[in-house]
Amino acid sequence: MTGHTFIFQIFVYLTAAVLSVPLAKKLGLGSVLGYLMAGILIGPSALKLVGDAEKNALHVGEFGVVMMLFLVGLELRPAMIWRLRKAIVGMGGLQLGITTVMISFFLLMTGQTSTQAMASGLILSLSSTAIALQMLKEKNRLQSDGGQNSFSVLLFQDIAVIPILAFLPLLSPVTEHETPASSGVASLIDALPFWGQTFVVLSAVIIIVLCGRYAMTPVFRLIARTRLRELFTAVSLLLVVGITLVMTWVGLSPALGTFLAGVVLAQNEYRHELESEIEPFKGLLLGLFFIAVGVSIDFRLVSEHSRMIVSAVPAYILIKFIVLFAIGRFSRMCLDNTLLFAFVLSQGGEFAFVLTSFAAHGRILSAEYANLLNAVVALSMTATPVLMLINERLIRPNCGTLEIADTPSEGIDTSHPVIIAGFGKVGSIIGRFLRANGQKATYLDIDPDNVELLRKMGLKVFYGDASRADLLKAAGAETAKILVIAVDNPDNTLEIAETARKHFPHLSILARTSGWNDSHELMDMGIHDVYLETLDSSLRMASDVLVKMGYRSYQVRNAARTFRKHDEQYLRELSDHRHDRDLFIREAKLRIKTLEQILVREFEDIGKNKDLGWDVSSMIDEFDESTNDDR
């Protein structure tokens, strides 16, 4: 079976991921913990299905982290980085400095040498960008105040990896001539004097920025003209791999290089195409990385030093939590966001594995100590989804905090009969129309930038998560009559509706929906005032098409009114059949035919015969997705 070892390893890794990740997600633990569980399951401590391949898998998986940072860079705008500069430098610098000092002091007290303590403090001060960002995205908290500050600290940490790599050799007890392995990465500039190394490094960074700014657009345009998608995929991967190699050759972090390239390309017209091409590879390689981390946990070593590990992991998480919590409160974040900030960053980071390897090669840390450090980091990463779950399920609902972006002395006006959750594209139009007609409302929104902008425009908008009962109560839900849910995320809509129905059953709820699936789920809760966000604008556009084709305006208006009336009626009627696919399709076809006949008859009555159709394909696609979810 030796010839098939590689294929067998691939089979084992994929099988473990396919089995473990859905189970972890089903239990609400998140995909990261699922991958880690998969690695532990197939590792030497359990089923022993992998041999020495886990080291290679870890190195390959680290490329997933590089890709992730490239995609994060693509999502950024220079204006956003400038806006977050205080949080990046201030909070990030405080976190790194204080955590390093506290962990180093703690290790000195336990008998470690000053060199080991300093190196360990720097390594353990980092948090996992991959885990934190993925957890924030899964919990839909990335845009919250805690999520934005977490991102800022992570960004500072990723950049700080470079000076840490430069600083660690200064702690090495061996001379420069004895440490060919300590370079770890073969740098082409090692033989150059300091000024020469600086010149080469700066030149490499400038070349990446200039190429990303000016050269890549013509290249992408040329590739796009070939209409070969696989070629665009190859160029996208070549770009990331090429930047990684250049950064490696000049002795810098590949993660920083690809992140920088992503930021430069954020304004590129082909940004979305780049994202769609690289995203699947990033997800697959990140999964491989986390599985390899799970495999690499040496439980034999853990059992031999079980007392030390059992005390070290909680102590490590607690130290980071205390530092992060203090920084959060010092930065005047509300308690809810501070808890999110502290919990999501309280683990070790993926770069810790790289730094411990680097430190072990330089004999700063012994091989056994480096393995124990890796075990502590890996176990802390494993604990993060559980800690986040505890925060979400136990602490957050009972902490009684409000996410209000204003001074504590200013409460929410509770006298308004209408509460609007989500003051974006839809909610703002609703609010403006109500105000124009003399009706005041309380506005809630979870986007801090949007809240700040609207407040500058004179609107009293409050920052908060409307799916929380305490915030709705503070917004006056006990005395209000109507709750308008205008958020643009269907999952958030359902959460807000569920909270409102449970705690404030007297409220009349009007909800914005994106399609038939979430409309039916709201109806199952007993909420029947649902509004498809695209229905009115689509009917207006279709009406204008008919008018431009020569139809009379009043005919078109009548047809649109009839279509809307029956479409909303069918939405409610078909809700009862959505779990039976065959019956649903049969009933949908019947209603489509009926509506076509009604519209044709209306046009015939006024002397204009024109068949109007109703495209059911999108509705059936939504039904299929809903059925699969229910299964």
C-alpha positions, 0 to 999 in steps of 0.5 A, spaced: 500 500 500 506 504 500 504 506 492 497 509 495 500 512 501 498 519 499 492 518 496 490 514 502 492 520 506 487 525 502 482 520 503 483 520 511 483 527 511 477 529 507 473 523 510 475 526 517 473 533 515 466 531 512 464 527 518 466 531 523 465 538 521 457 537 520 457 534 527 460 540 530 456 545 526 450 541 528 452 542 535 453 549 535 460 548 536 463 551 529 467 549 523 474 550 526 472 545 532 470 540 527 476 540 524 480 540 530 476 534 532 477 531 526 485 531 526 485 529 533 480 523 531 485 521 526 491 522 529 496 518 533 492 519 539 486 516 537 485 512 530 492 512 528 490 513 521 496 518 519 503 517 519 508 522 518 504 526 513 501 531 518 507 535 518 507 536 511 499 537 512 501 543 517 506 546 512 501 546 506 495 548 511 499 554 513 498 556 506 491 557 507 492 562 512 496 566 507 490 565 502 486 568 508 490 574 509 490 575 502 482 575 502 482 579 508 486 584 504 481 584 498 476 586 503 479 592 506 480 599 503 485 604 505 480 609 508 478 603 513 485 602 515 486 609 516 479 609 520 482 603 524 489 606 525 488 608 533 485 601 534 490 597 530 496 601 533 493 603 540 489 597 542 494 592 538 500 595 541 497 594 548 495 587 547 501 585 545 506 588 550 502 587 556 500 580 554 508 579 553 510 582 559 505 578 564 506 571 560 513 572 561 513 574 568 508 568 570 513 563 566 519 566 570 516 565 577 515 558 574 522 557 574 523 558 566 530 562 564 529 569 562 530 567 554 525 562 554 520 566 558 521 572 553 520 568 547 514 564 550 511 571 552 512 573 545 509 567 541 503 566 546 501 573 546 499 572 538 491 570 537 488 566 531 486 570 526 483 564 522 479 562 528 477 569 531 475 571 524 471 565 522 468 565 529 466 572 528 463 571 521 459 565 523 456 569 529 455 575 525 459 579 529 464 582 525 461 589 524 460 590 531 464 594 536 467 588 539 468 585 532 472 591 529 476 592 535 478 584 534 480 585 527 484 591 529 488 587 534 489 581 529 491 585 524 497 588 528 499 581 531 499 579 524 504 585 522 508 584 529 510 577 527 515 580 522 519 584 528 518 578 532 521 573 527 527 579 527 528 579 534 528 572 536 535 570 533 537 576 538 535 571 544 539 565 541 545 562 545 548 560 538 553 564 534 551 566 527 555 561 524 552 555 528 545 557 526 544 555 518 538 551 520 535 557 524 534 561 518 528 556 517 526 559 511 532 560 505 533 568 505 537 570 499 539 577 503 542 573 509 549 575 506 548 582 505 550 588 509 544 591 514 543 597 509 543 592 503 538 587 506 533 594 508 534 596 501 532 589 498 526 588 503 523 595 501 524 594 494 520 588 494 515 591 498 515 597 493 515 592 487 509 588 490 505 595 491 506 598 484 505 591 480 498 591 484 496 598 483 498 598 475 500 592 472 495 587 475 489 590 471 492 589 464 494 582 466 487 580 469 483 584 463 488 580 458 486 573 461 479 575 462 479 576 454 480 569 453 474 567 457 477 561 460 476 561 467 481 555 469 486 560 466 484 566 471 484 561 477 491 559 475 493 566 475 490 568 481 493 562 485 500 564 481 499 571 484 499 569 491 504 563 490 509 568 487 508 574 493 509 568 498 516 566 494 518 573 494 516 575 501 520 568 503 526 570 499 527 577 502 526 574 509 519 577 510 512 574 512 508 571 506 502 573 510 504 580 510 506 580 503 499 577 501 495 581 505 499 588 503 497 585 496 490 584 497 489 591 500 493 594 494 488 590 489 482 592 494 480 597 489 481 593 483 475 592 478 477 584 478 477 584 486 470 580 486 473 575 481 479 574 485 475 572 491 471 567 488 477 564 485 481 563 491 475 562 496 475 555 495 482 553 495 482 558 502 477 554 505 480 547 503 487 549 506 484 552 512 481 546 513 487 542 512 491 546 517 486 545 523 486 538 522 493 538 522 493 542 528 489 537 531 493 531 529 500 534 531 497 535 538 502 530 542 497 527 547 503 522 550 507 528 551 500 531 554 499 525 559 506 525 561 506 533 563 498 532 564 499 537 571 503 542 567 498 542 561 492 542 565 494 548 569 497 552 563 492 552 558 486 555 563 492 560 566 494 562 559 487 563 557 485 567 563 491 571 563 489 573 555 482 574 557 484 579 563 488 583 559 483 583 553 477 585 558 481 590 561 483 593 554 476 593 552 473 597 558 479 602 558 477 603 550 470 604 553 466 598 549 460 596 552 460 590 557 457 585 551 462 587 546 468 587 551 466 580 553 466 578 545 473 581 544 476 578 550 473 571 549 474 571 541 482 573 542 483 569 548 487 563 544 493 562 541 495 563 534 497 559 528 503 563 527 505 560 534 507 554 531 511 557 526 515 561 531 516 555 536 519 552 530 523 558 528 525 558 536 527 551 536 531 551 530 535 557 534 536 553 540 532 558 544 527 553 546 528 546 547 524 541 542 520 538 548 519 545 551 517 547 544 512 541 543 509 543 550 508 550 547 505 547 541 500 543 545 498 549 550 496 553 543 493 547 540 488 546 546 487 553 547 485 554 540 480 548 541 477 551 547 475 557 543 469 555 540 467 552 547 468 559 550 464 563 545 458 558 546 458 559 553 459 567 552 453 566 547 448 561 551 450 563 558 453 569 559 451 574 554 443 573 555 444 574 562 449 580 562 444 585 561 448 590 557 446 594 551 450 595 545 448 603 544 453 607 541 452 613 545 454 616 552 451 612 558 447 618 560 443 618 554 437 612 554 433 610 548 427 614 548 421 609 550 415 613 548 415 612 540 410 606 538 414 604 532 421 601 533 425 600 526 430 594 527 435 595 521 436 602 518 440 601 512 437 601 505 430 599 506 429 601 514 431 608 512 426 609 507 421 607 512 423 611 517 424 617 512 416 616 510 414 616 517 417 622 519 415 626 513 408 624 515 409 626 523 410 619 526 416 618 530 420 611 531 426 608 535 431 606 530 436 600 531 442 598 527 448 594 528 453 597 523 457 603 527 459 606 521 452 607 519 449 609 526 455 615 526 453 617 519 446 617 520 447 621 527 451 626 523 445 627 519 441 629 525 437 622 526 437 619 533 439 612 531 442 607 536 447 602 535 445 595 538 443 588 536 435 588 536 435 580 537 437 581 544 430 582 549 434 587 553 435 592 548 428 591 545 426 593 552 430 599 552 428 601 546 420 601 548 418 594 546 413 593 552 409 600 550 410 600 543 405 597 538 409 595 532 416 592 530 419 593 523 424 588 522 428 591 516 435 588 516 438 585 510 440 578 513 435 573 513 438 569 519 438 576 523 431 577 521 429 570 524 432 571 530 429 578 532 422 575 530 423 570 535 426 574 540 420 579 539 415 573 539 417 570 545 418 576 550 413 582 547 407 578 544 403 584 543 407 587 538 405 587 531 411 585 527 412 587 519 418 583 516 423 584 510 424 578 507 429 576 501 425 570 498 420 565 499 424 561 504 425 566 510 418 568 509 415 561 510 419 561 516 416 567 519 409 565 517 411 558 521 412 563 527 405 566 526 408 573 523 404 574 516 406 581 515 412 579 510 414 583 505 419 581 499 424 586 498 424 585 491 417 585 489 415 592 488 421 594 485 421 588 480 414 590 478 415 597 477 421 595 472 417 590 469 411 595 468 416 600 465 418 595 460 411 594 458 409 601 458 416 602 453 413 597 449 407 601 447 402 598 453 397 603 456 399 605 463 393 604 466 393 597 463 400 596 466 398 598 473 392 594 473 396 588 471 401 589 476 396 590 482 393 584 480 400 580 480 402 583 486 395 581 490 395 574 487 403 573 488 402 575 496 396 570 496 400 564 493 406 566 498 401 564 504 397 558 501 403 555 498 407 555 505 403 549 508 406 545 502 413 547 502 415 541 506 412 536 501 416 538 494 411 534 489 405 537 492 408 544 492 410 544 485 404 541 483 400 547 487 405 552 484 404 550 477 396 550 478 397 557 481 402 560 475 397 557 470 391 561 474 395 567 474 396 567 467 389 566 465 387 572 470 392 577 467 390 575 460 383 575 461 384 582 464 388 585 458 382 582 453 377 585 457 380 592 455 382 590 448 389 588 449 391 581 449 398 579 451 400 573 455 404 574 461 408 569 464 410 567 471 417 564 472 417 559 477 424 556 477 427 561 482 421 559 487 422 552 486 430 553 487 428 556 493 424 551 495 429 545 494 434 549 498 429 550 504 427 542 503 435 540 504 435 545 510 429 542 513 432 535 512 
